[in-house]
Amino acid sequence: MRKFLFCLTLFFVQYLHAQSKYFIYFTDKNGVQFNAFEYFDVKAIERRIREGIALADTTDFPVKTEYIHSIVSLCDSTAFTSRWLNGMSVFATHEQISAIQLLPFVKHIECMQAEPTLVAQPMMQIQSASLHEAQLALLRFQTYRHQAEAFTGEGIDGSGIRIAVFDVGFPGVDTHPAFEHLRIQHKIIGAYDFIGNDENPYHGNAHGTSCLSCIAGYYDTIAIGLATGAEFLLAKTERMYTEFQSEEDAWLAAAEWADKNGADIISSSLGYTKQRYHPAQMNGNVSLVAKAAKMASEKGILVVNAAGNEGDGIWEYLATPADVEEVMSVGGIDPYTDAHISFSSFGPNADYKRKPNVVSLGQTVAANAKDYETAFGTSFATPLVAGFAACAWQKNKHMSRSEIFNAIERSAHLFPYYDYAHGYGVPLASYFTNTSVVSVEPTFTLKNFVVDSGYILLEIDTTRFTVTDLEEQKNLYYNFSDAQGKIIYFSVLVPDNHQIKIYAPSAVNNARDYFLHVHFEKYTFTLPIN
């Protein structure tokens, strides 16, 4: 079989004796023996049965030891071996990799960037152990916005669901009072540092600590997240202040570990963008971490990943693996406007798949290594959604990964409206707890459509709202899409009277056939325009 050497970083200069990192893919697993019942946690077996996945799937078989030994003898050192991708990551010189490329069982090789790049640290305002009044209000709101009371009223707290959290570190999780209930109840099932290769991830940046708190932490008796009863697997997959392409294979290794140990959900507030890739590569198929997330999804794991914080920067686009179609990508909204928060990355992915899928608060209160703080980022919207997903799945244990994925999208407050900033909106618990069908009455009517002037006039149905209601900020969301469903333009308005003019931008006016979609107060209206 012909073999190819792919280098993901096209501008990377390869010196003859420089040591670089590569991922080597092998051709087969012929003759390998595997016993699923000896290898997997019982919850992993249960998940496979629920998903209808064969227990003897070759992607779970170990890599052939003779292939590993042959590679080890030819390179400087190895990092991780992947059952899913049937390969391994290694450090090697150009000469060594040229020799490895000639081996008959080597399918192809990818060059992995090994030079460090600075990581933008999460935006946080460090506070003392006592929160002030505005922070307490935000803390209560971040679960209230998802209608947490509908879950807690039925005793739903994520119990029975196992969540793997991937991050840069979890300092304080083993001592902080926010996680005392997890320690007492032995809810942390496993923990591993995939950078240091040991079972102590309780060091490094407290970003992971904050994310975990937004799933299951407490401030005194106030829940910080929705899934305080869930079980956890903690994986440190990142270094503290620098990013390496090599950390994508740590994410892959953590995903295989999470699968083996029975994870139902992966909550990842990590992503990779302009330091490694071009926007055209954000299609869910290019990056190593995208391949890992796609495989985890195929194993029945719901992967919940941050869309990214590049919305107000040069990049703007979402990060990988949030670009994977099967991944639930989470954007951020401002808790005070309920609309897109400036830094939240925009979709779609490079193949125009709808991203983000849903949103949550991009400003939250979270635990840090010692105290509590106000934290900004889609990093914290993501665990709020992961905790919501755990509760929704506890309520509907029979659902498959794809079924719970679709149900969470349908539960969002804007559904069926969608745009590339807000996704389908904020998931709401009442969708899962309210069995009665509630019809949605129109909240506005189409008053006039003037083609020549390029605007559409809507009139709000004032009989639906009191005077006080109309004085409060209420967002009207709208977009224009083409006949294929690609969104050409979208925006948000705050009506200041009973009539709203929506102007079609030139890109829309020049289109042959398009649709206007408007959402206001639970009601979505679609108008075809020829």
VEXBATOR-969232 format. One record per residue (C-alpha): residue in one letter; residue number from 1; x, y, z; chain. Coordinates in Angstrom, 3 decimals. Each point is the difference from the previous one (the first is absolute). Layout:
! VEXBATOR-969232
(A,NUM,(X,Y,Z),A)
...
***
This chain:
! VEXBATOR-969232
(M,1,(0.000,0.000,0.000),A)
(R,2,(1.294,3.457,-0.879),A)
(K,3,(0.789,2.126,3.045),A)
(F,4,(-0.242,3.770,0.354),A)
(L,5,(1.508,2.473,2.430),A)
(F,6,(-2.464,2.712,0.974),A)
(C,7,(1.188,3.110,1.833),A)
(L,8,(-2.829,1.926,1.643),A)
(T,9,(2.160,3.085,0.483),A)
(L,10,(0.956,0.859,-3.574),A)
(F,11,(2.398,2.784,0.911),A)
(F,12,(1.938,-2.123,2.518),A)
(V,13,(3.666,-0.348,-1.062),A)
(Q,14,(1.341,-3.478,0.585),A)
(Y,15,(3.692,-0.111,0.763),A)
(L,16,(1.952,-3.191,-0.599),A)
(H,17,(0.837,-0.791,3.627),A)
(A,18,(-2.796,1.908,1.770),A)
(Q,19,(-2.268,-2.059,2.206),A)
(S,20,(-3.670,0.490,-0.823),A)
(K,21,(-3.232,-1.704,0.903),A)
(Y,22,(-1.950,-2.211,-2.375),A)
(F,23,(-3.091,-2.165,0.044),A)
(I,24,(0.487,-3.334,-1.761),A)
(Y,25,(-3.012,-1.921,-1.323),A)
(F,26,(0.245,-3.761,-0.461),A)
(T,27,(-1.613,-2.179,-2.667),A)
(D,28,(-1.664,-2.766,2.036),A)
(K,29,(-0.609,-1.850,3.270),A)
(N,30,(0.165,-3.489,-1.435),A)
(G,31,(0.188,-2.733,2.640),A)
(V,32,(-0.593,2.274,2.995),A)
(Q,33,(-2.033,-1.506,2.871),A)
(F,34,(-2.497,2.051,2.030),A)
(N,35,(-2.468,-0.678,2.837),A)
(A,36,(-2.446,2.868,0.487),A)
(F,37,(-1.201,-1.231,3.397),A)
(E,38,(3.542,-0.021,1.385),A)
(Y,39,(0.925,3.377,-1.483),A)
(F,40,(-3.051,2.228,0.513),A)
(D,41,(-1.706,1.352,3.094),A)
(V,42,(-3.522,-1.379,0.323),A)
(K,43,(-1.439,3.427,-0.878),A)
(A,44,(1.905,-0.053,-3.286),A)
(I,45,(-1.553,-3.385,-0.768),A)
(E,46,(-3.456,1.334,0.880),A)
(R,47,(0.522,2.996,-2.274),A)
(R,48,(0.964,-2.225,-2.908),A)
(I,49,(-3.079,-2.153,0.515),A)
(R,50,(-2.206,3.115,0.139),A)
(E,51,(1.576,1.356,-3.190),A)
(G,52,(-0.073,-3.328,-1.822),A)
(I,53,(3.788,-0.012,-0.362),A)
(A,54,(1.786,-3.316,-0.509),A)
(L,55,(2.139,-1.044,2.965),A)
(A,56,(2.605,-1.372,-2.396),A)
(D,57,(0.550,3.171,-2.018),A)
(T,58,(3.507,0.029,-1.447),A)
(T,59,(0.517,3.665,0.904),A)
(D,60,(0.084,-1.139,3.640),A)
(F,61,(2.621,-2.672,-0.662),A)
(P,62,(3.509,0.886,1.200),A)
(V,63,(2.716,1.013,-2.441),A)
(K,64,(2.212,-2.895,-1.064),A)
(T,65,(2.929,-0.237,2.409),A)
(E,66,(2.452,-0.967,-2.740),A)
(Y,67,(-0.835,3.224,-1.850),A)
(I,68,(0.571,2.014,3.167),A)
(H,69,(3.318,-1.714,0.706),A)
(S,70,(1.204,0.611,-3.535),A)
(I,71,(-0.781,3.715,0.233),A)
(V,72,(1.568,0.309,3.451),A)
(S,73,(3.235,-1.449,-1.331),A)
(L,74,(0.164,2.656,-2.727),A)
(C,75,(-0.958,3.241,1.780),A)
(D,76,(1.134,2.074,2.974),A)
(S,77,(-3.096,-0.460,2.181),A)
(T,78,(-3.737,-0.638,-0.109),A)
(A,79,(-2.955,1.838,1.554),A)
(F,80,(-3.413,-1.649,-0.416),A)
(T,81,(-1.332,-3.079,-1.754),A)
(S,82,(-3.540,0.174,-1.398),A)
(R,83,(-2.305,-3.003,-0.380),A)
(W,84,(-2.646,2.110,-1.713),A)
(L,85,(2.252,1.379,-2.729),A)
(N,86,(2.322,-3.029,-0.075),A)
(G,87,(3.144,2.039,0.391),A)
(M,88,(2.443,1.690,2.343),A)
(S,89,(1.645,3.360,0.538),A)
(V,90,(3.795,0.153,0.063),A)
(F,91,(2.919,2.392,0.219),A)
(A,92,(2.435,-0.546,-2.830),A)
(T,93,(2.505,1.667,-2.295),A)
(H,94,(-0.601,0.466,-3.706),A)
(E,95,(2.366,-2.869,-0.729),A)
(Q,96,(-1.791,-2.301,2.429),A)
(I,97,(-3.451,0.814,-1.328),A)
(S,98,(1.212,-0.620,-3.552),A)
(A,99,(1.052,-3.506,1.055),A)
(I,100,(-3.323,-0.600,1.814),A)
(Q,101,(-1.910,1.105,-3.085),A)
(L,102,(1.471,-2.925,-1.930),A)
(L,103,(-1.358,-2.648,2.387),A)
(P,104,(-2.663,-2.149,-1.731),A)
(F,105,(-2.531,0.321,2.857),A)
(V,106,(0.137,3.825,0.104),A)
(K,107,(-3.063,1.441,-1.736),A)
(H,108,(0.885,3.684,0.212),A)
(I,109,(1.624,2.563,2.281),A)
(E,110,(-1.093,3.445,1.143),A)
(C,111,(2.432,2.650,1.205),A)
(M,112,(-1.058,1.600,3.280),A)
(Q,113,(1.071,3.519,0.945),A)
(A,114,(2.276,-0.218,3.030),A)
(E,115,(0.972,3.636,0.510),A)
(P,116,(-1.811,1.690,2.905),A)
(T,117,(-2.390,2.889,-0.509),A)
(L,118,(-1.396,2.253,2.684),A)
(V,119,(-3.495,-0.750,1.232),A)
(A,120,(-2.365,2.835,0.834),A)
(Q,121,(-0.877,-0.543,3.648),A)
(P,122,(-3.697,-0.037,0.927),A)
(M,123,(-1.386,3.376,0.996),A)
(M,124,(-0.710,-0.139,3.730),A)
(Q,125,(-0.529,2.497,2.779),A)
(I,126,(1.360,-1.563,3.157),A)
(Q,127,(-2.201,0.465,3.032),A)
(S,128,(0.038,-1.014,3.648),A)
(A,129,(-1.901,-2.945,1.436),A)
(S,130,(-3.022,2.277,0.582),A)
(L,131,(-1.950,1.083,-3.062),A)
(H,132,(-1.555,3.452,-0.218),A)
(E,133,(-3.656,0.537,-0.817),A)
(A,134,(0.387,0.301,-3.785),A)
(Q,135,(2.046,-3.199,-0.114),A)
(L,136,(-2.575,-1.869,2.061),A)
(A,137,(-2.695,1.131,-2.420),A)
(L,138,(2.071,-1.227,-2.955),A)
(L,139,(0.736,-3.291,1.775),A)
(R,140,(-3.686,-0.700,0.482),A)
(F,141,(-0.841,1.106,-3.530),A)
(Q,142,(2.500,-2.289,-1.766),A)
(T,143,(-2.010,-3.087,0.971),A)
(Y,144,(-3.369,1.793,0.025),A)
(R,145,(0.511,0.949,-3.661),A)
(H,146,(-0.164,-3.734,-0.796),A)
(Q,147,(-3.105,-0.396,2.198),A)
(A,148,(1.928,-2.067,2.527),A)
(E,149,(-2.986,0.036,2.358),A)
(A,150,(-1.880,-2.247,-2.446),A)
(F,151,(2.741,-2.628,0.412),A)
(T,152,(0.478,0.396,3.748),A)
(G,153,(-3.753,-0.148,0.511),A)
(E,154,(0.121,-3.570,-1.296),A)
(G,155,(3.189,-0.901,1.846),A)
(I,156,(2.102,0.083,-3.170),A)
(D,157,(3.668,0.897,0.613),A)
(G,158,(1.929,-2.087,-2.528),A)
(S,159,(0.146,-3.083,2.206),A)
(G,160,(1.056,-3.115,-1.880),A)
(I,161,(1.705,2.002,-2.761),A)
(R,162,(3.796,-0.044,-0.260),A)
(I,163,(1.700,3.120,-1.351),A)
(A,164,(3.628,0.246,-1.126),A)
(V,165,(1.455,3.512,0.293),A)
(F,166,(3.057,0.825,-2.142),A)
(D,167,(2.006,3.061,0.966),A)
(V,168,(3.305,1.576,0.957),A)
(G,169,(-0.125,-0.879,3.695),A)
(F,170,(-2.196,-0.501,3.059),A)
(P,171,(1.828,1.584,2.953),A)
(G,172,(-2.138,0.179,3.121),A)
(V,173,(-2.558,-2.603,-1.075),A)
(D,174,(1.451,-2.320,2.647),A)
(T,175,(-0.344,2.655,2.757),A)
(H,176,(-2.471,2.749,-1.044),A)
(P,177,(-3.344,0.078,1.882),A)
(A,178,(-1.795,0.426,-3.347),A)
(F,179,(0.744,-3.675,-0.713),A)
(E,180,(-0.315,-1.464,3.479),A)
(H,181,(-3.159,-1.907,-0.965),A)
(L,182,(1.843,-1.640,-2.909),A)
(R,183,(2.783,-1.151,2.307),A)
(I,184,(-2.312,-1.236,2.768),A)
(Q,185,(-2.199,-1.903,-2.436),A)
(H,186,(2.996,-1.330,-1.983),A)
(K,187,(-1.343,1.540,-3.188),A)
(I,188,(3.440,0.481,-1.551),A)
(I,189,(0.384,-3.441,-1.553),A)
(G,190,(3.364,0.570,-1.645),A)
(A,191,(2.598,2.712,-0.563),A)
(Y,192,(3.057,0.105,-2.249),A)
(D,193,(2.632,2.470,-1.185),A)
(F,194,(0.696,-0.851,-3.641),A)
(I,195,(2.838,2.523,-0.147),A)
(G,196,(1.840,-1.207,3.104),A)
(N,197,(-1.161,-3.629,-0.421),A)
(D,198,(-1.177,-0.462,3.570),A)
(E,199,(-3.222,-0.058,1.995),A)
(N,200,(0.334,3.511,1.386),A)
(P,201,(-1.754,2.663,-2.126),A)
(Y,202,(-0.485,2.275,3.031),A)
(H,203,(2.552,2.580,-1.111),A)
(G,204,(0.529,2.439,-2.862),A)
(N,205,(-2.406,2.743,-1.005),A)
(A,206,(-3.310,0.070,1.905),A)
(H,207,(-1.976,0.323,-3.240),A)
(G,208,(-1.051,-3.641,0.372),A)
(T,209,(-1.005,0.581,3.614),A)
(S,210,(-2.270,2.843,-1.100),A)
(C,211,(-1.521,-2.063,-2.815),A)
(L,212,(-0.693,-2.939,2.322),A)
(S,213,(-1.704,2.379,2.450),A)
(C,214,(-2.335,1.168,-2.790),A)
(I,215,(-1.198,-3.587,-0.285),A)
(A,216,(-0.163,-1.148,3.605),A)
(G,217,(1.418,2.564,2.424),A)
(Y,218,(-1.624,1.741,2.949),A)
(Y,219,(0.335,3.416,1.579),A)
(D,220,(-1.260,-0.705,3.511),A)
(T,221,(-3.408,-1.543,-0.789),A)
(I,222,(-0.377,1.596,-3.443),A)
(A,223,(0.713,-2.285,-2.955),A)
(I,224,(2.452,1.477,-2.512),A)
(G,225,(-0.963,-2.547,-2.684),A)
(L,226,(-2.904,-2.332,-0.687),A)
(A,227,(1.547,-3.470,0.398),A)
(T,228,(1.067,-0.098,3.655),A)
(G,229,(-0.825,-3.718,0.199),A)
(A,230,(2.014,-1.176,-3.010),A)
(E,231,(3.193,-2.099,0.045),A)
(F,232,(3.257,1.328,-1.411),A)
(L,233,(3.170,-0.926,-1.823),A)
(L,234,(2.597,2.800,0.075),A)
(A,235,(2.616,0.182,-2.755),A)
(K,236,(2.828,2.533,-0.195),A)
(T,237,(0.831,0.244,-3.701),A)
(E,238,(1.655,3.427,-0.266),A)
(R,239,(3.058,1.814,1.265),A)
(M,240,(-0.399,3.190,1.973),A)
(Y,241,(1.191,2.938,-2.121),A)
(T,242,(0.891,-1.477,-3.383),A)
(E,243,(-1.762,-2.086,-2.581),A)
(F,244,(1.612,-2.757,-2.008),A)
(Q,245,(-1.514,-1.883,-2.897),A)
(S,246,(1.063,-3.046,2.005),A)
(E,247,(-2.776,0.760,2.485),A)
(E,248,(-2.567,-1.042,-2.584),A)
(D,249,(1.194,-3.581,0.386),A)
(A,250,(-0.350,0.420,3.771),A)
(W,251,(-3.663,0.920,-0.655),A)
(L,252,(-0.293,-3.142,-2.138),A)
(A,253,(1.586,-2.153,2.712),A)
(A,254,(-2.346,1.510,2.596),A)
(A,255,(-3.026,-0.713,-2.193),A)
(E,256,(0.961,-3.676,-0.322),A)
(W,257,(0.571,-0.126,3.771),A)
(A,258,(-3.392,1.630,0.612),A)
(D,259,(-1.668,-2.509,-2.308),A)
(K,260,(1.685,-2.942,1.745),A)
(N,261,(-1.096,1.325,3.392),A)
(G,262,(-3.645,0.425,-0.900),A)
(A,263,(-0.417,3.708,-0.726),A)
(D,264,(-3.383,1.060,-1.350),A)
(I,265,(1.033,3.613,-0.645),A)
(I,266,(3.281,1.781,-0.747),A)
(S,267,(0.074,3.655,1.031),A)
(S,268,(2.910,1.727,-1.716),A)
(S,269,(0.678,3.718,0.266),A)
(L,270,(3.033,-0.336,-2.262),A)
(G,271,(0.445,0.868,-3.653),A)
(Y,272,(2.606,0.527,-2.689),A)
(T,273,(-0.105,2.788,-2.574),A)
(K,274,(2.330,2.352,-1.868),A)
(Q,275,(3.234,-1.193,1.598),A)
(R,276,(-0.417,-3.259,-1.924),A)
(Y,277,(-2.738,0.200,-2.587),A)
(H,278,(-1.725,2.077,-2.662),A)
(P,279,(-3.741,0.753,0.081),A)
(A,280,(-0.534,-2.303,-2.993),A)
(Q,281,(1.292,-2.894,2.119),A)
(M,282,(-2.698,0.454,2.640),A)
(N,283,(-2.240,-2.607,-1.639),A)
(G,284,(0.033,-2.671,2.720),A)
(N,285,(2.295,-2.326,-1.946),A)
(V,286,(3.501,1.477,-0.084),A)
(S,287,(1.388,0.344,3.520),A)
(L,288,(1.087,-2.942,2.114),A)
(V,289,(-2.266,1.182,2.801),A)
(A,290,(-2.949,0.164,-2.429),A)
(K,291,(0.611,-3.635,-0.947),A)
(A,292,(0.121,-0.876,3.696),A)
(A,293,(-3.255,1.838,0.770),A)
(K,294,(-1.750,-1.597,-2.966),A)
(M,295,(1.093,-3.458,1.157),A)
(A,296,(-1.138,0.720,3.572),A)
(S,297,(-3.401,0.943,-1.400),A)
(E,298,(-0.142,-3.239,-1.959),A)
(K,299,(0.608,-1.822,3.302),A)
(G,300,(-3.181,1.578,1.387),A)
(I,301,(1.690,2.756,2.022),A)
(L,302,(-1.573,3.456,-0.152),A)
(V,303,(2.905,2.386,-0.587),A)
(V,304,(-0.774,3.547,1.183),A)
(N,305,(2.679,2.486,-1.110),A)
(A,306,(0.505,3.750,0.230),A)
(A,307,(-0.470,1.883,-3.271),A)
(G,308,(2.921,2.275,0.897),A)
(N,309,(0.680,3.594,1.027),A)
(E,310,(1.115,1.427,-3.364),A)
(G,311,(-3.187,1.846,-0.949),A)
(D,312,(1.439,3.480,0.495),A)
(G,313,(3.443,-0.832,-1.398),A)
(I,314,(1.566,-0.555,-3.397),A)
(W,315,(-0.862,-3.711,-0.116),A)
(E,316,(-3.742,0.307,0.890),A)
(Y,317,(-0.749,-3.633,-0.835),A)
(L,318,(-0.644,-2.886,2.328),A)
(A,319,(2.809,-2.260,1.215),A)
(T,320,(0.572,-3.681,-0.594),A)
(P,321,(-1.418,-2.448,1.197),A)
(A,322,(-3.079,2.232,0.210),A)
(D,323,(-0.019,-0.227,-3.810),A)
(V,324,(-1.019,-3.680,0.097),A)
(E,325,(-3.616,-0.488,-1.072),A)
(E,326,(-0.665,-2.577,2.738),A)
(V,327,(1.449,2.220,2.743),A)
(M,328,(-2.346,2.225,1.987),A)
(S,329,(1.743,3.351,-0.468),A)
(V,330,(-0.835,2.650,2.584),A)
(G,331,(0.074,3.747,-0.546),A)
(G,332,(-0.370,2.777,2.561),A)
(I,333,(-2.624,2.634,0.733),A)
(D,334,(0.109,3.071,2.204),A)
(P,335,(-2.051,-0.656,3.168),A)
(Y,336,(-1.199,3.613,0.000),A)
(T,337,(-1.218,0.161,-3.628),A)
(D,338,(-0.695,-3.690,-0.721),A)
(A,339,(1.715,0.537,-3.365),A)
(H,340,(3.402,-0.939,-1.435),A)
(I,341,(2.907,0.977,2.247),A)
(S,342,(2.667,1.776,-2.035),A)
(F,343,(2.828,-2.544,0.264),A)
(S,344,(-2.022,-3.134,-0.787),A)
(S,345,(1.154,-1.567,-3.283),A)
(F,346,(-2.329,-0.159,-2.975),A)
(G,347,(-1.054,-2.921,-2.151),A)
(P,348,(-0.530,-1.711,-2.315),A)
(N,349,(2.772,-2.528,-0.503),A)
(A,350,(1.891,-0.008,-3.296),A)
(D,351,(-2.556,-2.361,-1.564),A)
(Y,352,(-2.881,2.235,1.160),A)
(K,353,(-1.164,-2.415,2.688),A)
(R,354,(-1.991,1.871,2.624),A)
(K,355,(2.265,1.175,2.809),A)
(P,356,(-0.309,0.848,2.828),A)
(N,357,(-2.819,-2.365,0.900),A)
(V,358,(-1.129,1.713,3.217),A)
(V,359,(1.147,2.758,2.346),A)
(S,360,(0.244,0.777,3.682),A)
(L,361,(1.355,2.808,2.143),A)
(G,362,(3.430,1.263,-1.034),A)
(Q,363,(0.369,1.749,3.356),A)
(T,364,(-0.358,-2.127,3.105),A)
(V,365,(1.007,-0.411,3.621),A)
(A,366,(2.364,-2.933,0.503),A)
(A,367,(2.332,-1.509,2.568),A)
(N,368,(3.737,0.443,-0.447),A)
(A,369,(2.815,-1.810,1.801),A)
(K,370,(-0.843,1.585,3.358),A)
(D,371,(-2.975,2.361,-0.240),A)
(Y,372,(-2.630,1.112,-2.524),A)
(E,373,(0.107,2.424,-2.903),A)
(T,374,(-1.825,1.565,-2.912),A)
(A,375,(1.131,-1.805,-3.146),A)
(F,376,(-0.485,0.868,-3.670),A)
(G,377,(0.122,-2.341,-2.973),A)
(T,378,(-1.749,-2.718,-1.950),A)
(S,379,(2.152,-2.195,2.245),A)
(F,380,(-2.619,0.462,2.712),A)
(A,381,(-3.086,-0.064,-2.204),A)
(T,382,(1.118,-3.488,-1.052),A)
(P,383,(-0.064,-1.719,3.419),A)
(L,384,(-3.371,1.613,0.733),A)
(V,385,(-1.331,-1.755,-3.102),A)
(A,386,(1.851,-3.228,0.861),A)
(G,387,(-1.707,0.000,3.402),A)
(F,388,(-3.331,0.701,-1.664),A)
(A,389,(0.607,-2.927,-2.363),A)
(A,390,(0.704,-2.302,2.960),A)
(C,391,(-3.336,0.929,1.562),A)
(A,392,(-1.866,-0.392,-3.287),A)
(W,393,(1.581,-3.429,-0.496),A)
(Q,394,(-0.809,-1.069,3.567),A)
(K,395,(-3.617,0.836,-0.784),A)
(N,396,(0.132,-1.969,-3.287),A)
(K,397,(2.428,-2.865,0.573),A)
(H,398,(-1.344,-1.925,-2.987),A)
(M,399,(1.120,2.671,-2.472),A)
(S,400,(3.022,-0.532,-2.215),A)
(R,401,(2.740,2.598,-0.380),A)
(S,402,(-1.506,1.362,-3.195),A)
(E,403,(-3.492,0.060,1.515),A)
(I,404,(1.087,1.962,3.072),A)
(F,405,(2.041,2.308,-2.240),A)
(N,406,(-3.063,0.798,-2.118),A)
(A,407,(-2.251,0.320,3.049),A)
(I,408,(2.337,2.561,1.596),A)
(E,409,(-0.046,2.058,-3.204),A)
(R,410,(-3.809,-0.140,-0.092),A)
(S,411,(-0.162,1.043,3.654),A)
(A,412,(1.834,3.259,-0.709),A)
(H,413,(-1.981,3.207,0.393),A)
(L,414,(0.298,1.180,-3.629),A)
(F,415,(-0.760,-3.310,-1.706),A)
(P,416,(-0.812,-0.374,-2.902),A)
(Y,417,(1.672,3.345,-0.679),A)
(Y,418,(3.753,-0.230,-0.486),A)
(D,419,(2.955,2.270,-0.741),A)
(Y,420,(3.802,-0.253,0.076),A)
(A,421,(0.379,1.963,3.244),A)
(H,422,(-2.781,-1.390,2.194),A)
(G,423,(-0.479,-3.469,-1.444),A)
(Y,424,(-3.442,-1.200,1.059),A)
(G,425,(0.291,1.955,3.235),A)
(V,426,(0.190,-0.958,3.676),A)
(P,427,(-1.144,-3.566,0.851),A)
(L,428,(-2.992,0.013,2.378),A)
(A,429,(-0.864,-2.689,2.535),A)
(S,430,(-3.769,0.357,-0.414),A)
(Y,431,(0.275,-1.710,-3.373),A)
(F,432,(0.948,-3.195,1.820),A)
(T,433,(-2.277,0.332,3.042),A)
(N,434,(-3.195,1.442,-1.488),A)
(T,435,(-1.878,-2.804,-1.762),A)
(S,436,(-2.855,2.188,-1.210),A)
(V,437,(0.170,1.514,-3.488),A)
(V,438,(-0.058,3.787,0.129),A)
(S,439,(-1.072,1.774,-3.182),A)
(V,440,(1.844,3.206,-0.883),A)
(E,441,(-2.173,2.920,-1.027),A)
(P,442,(1.386,2.636,-2.406),A)
(T,443,(1.689,2.887,1.798),A)
(F,444,(0.258,2.153,-3.137),A)
(T,445,(-1.539,0.256,-3.440),A)
(L,446,(1.366,0.891,-3.421),A)
(K,447,(-1.357,3.479,-0.664),A)
(N,448,(1.572,0.792,-3.323),A)
(F,449,(2.779,-1.070,-2.322),A)
(V,450,(1.491,2.653,-2.285),A)
(V,451,(2.334,-1.529,-2.560),A)
(D,452,(1.145,3.204,-1.656),A)
(S,453,(1.018,1.622,3.289),A)
(G,454,(1.579,-3.199,1.281),A)
(Y,455,(-1.750,-0.218,3.335),A)
(I,456,(-2.591,-2.117,1.771),A)
(L,457,(-2.376,1.482,2.543),A)
(L,458,(-1.077,-2.091,2.992),A)
(E,459,(-2.586,0.916,2.601),A)
(I,460,(0.156,-1.381,3.538),A)
(D,461,(-3.276,-1.411,1.305),A)
(T,462,(-0.482,2.303,2.986),A)
(T,463,(-2.860,-2.083,1.356),A)
(R,464,(2.554,-2.630,1.031),A)
(F,465,(1.954,2.312,2.300),A)
(T,466,(-0.641,2.384,2.854),A)
(V,467,(1.422,3.504,0.023),A)
(T,468,(2.679,-1.144,2.457),A)
(D,469,(0.965,-2.860,-2.325),A)
(L,470,(0.480,2.354,-2.927),A)
(E,471,(2.203,2.298,2.075),A)
(E,472,(2.428,-2.837,0.716),A)
(Q,473,(2.728,-0.945,-2.453),A)
(K,474,(-1.264,-2.701,-2.330),A)
(N,475,(2.175,-1.260,-2.821),A)
(L,476,(-1.299,-0.520,-3.504),A)
(Y,477,(2.270,-2.360,-1.953),A)
(Y,478,(-0.007,-0.221,-3.781),A)
(N,479,(2.000,-1.398,-2.873),A)
(F,480,(-0.075,-0.303,-3.765),A)
(S,481,(0.924,-3.363,-1.502),A)
(D,482,(0.323,-1.282,-3.555),A)
(A,483,(-1.914,-2.905,-1.496),A)
(Q,484,(2.624,-2.459,1.285),A)
(G,485,(-0.375,1.235,3.586),A)
(K,486,(3.286,1.924,0.107),A)
(I,487,(-0.463,3.098,2.137),A)
(I,488,(0.940,3.123,-1.936),A)
(Y,489,(-0.570,2.540,2.761),A)
(F,490,(-1.293,0.025,3.573),A)
(S,491,(-0.498,2.525,2.769),A)
(V,492,(-1.845,0.829,3.223),A)
(L,493,(-2.306,2.956,0.626),A)
(V,494,(-1.554,1.325,3.186),A)
(P,495,(-3.413,1.381,-0.988),A)
(D,496,(-0.640,3.476,1.381),A)
(N,497,(-3.540,0.254,-1.357),A)
(H,498,(-2.668,-2.225,-1.506),A)
(Q,499,(1.301,0.147,-3.553),A)
(I,500,(3.396,-1.278,-1.110),A)
(K,501,(1.669,0.519,-3.357),A)
(I,502,(2.399,-2.720,-1.094),A)
(Y,503,(2.258,1.109,-2.839),A)
(A,504,(1.430,-2.584,-2.358),A)
(P,505,(3.738,0.555,-0.655),A)
(S,506,(1.264,0.213,-3.577),A)
(A,507,(1.246,-3.604,0.073),A)
(V,508,(-3.593,-1.070,0.649),A)
(N,509,(-1.603,2.360,-2.502),A)
(N,510,(2.306,-1.351,-2.716),A)
(A,511,(-0.949,-3.607,0.761),A)
(R,512,(-2.544,-1.693,-2.239),A)
(D,513,(-1.920,-2.000,2.595),A)
(Y,514,(0.332,0.344,3.729),A)
(F,515,(-1.876,-0.304,3.260),A)
(L,516,(-0.522,2.324,2.930),A)
(H,517,(-0.160,-1.648,3.431),A)
(V,518,(-1.149,2.076,2.983),A)
(H,519,(-0.244,-1.051,3.651),A)
(F,520,(-1.610,2.038,2.748),A)
(E,521,(-1.110,-1.279,3.397),A)
(K,522,(-0.254,-3.736,-0.830),A)
(Y,523,(-1.593,0.532,-3.403),A)
(T,524,(1.889,-0.599,-3.268),A)
(F,525,(-1.268,1.177,-3.378),A)
(T,526,(1.472,-0.907,-3.409),A)
(L,527,(-0.656,2.013,-3.158),A)
(P,528,(1.146,-1.240,-3.436),A)
(I,529,(1.089,2.840,-2.253),A)
(N,530,(0.396,-0.423,-3.768),A)
***
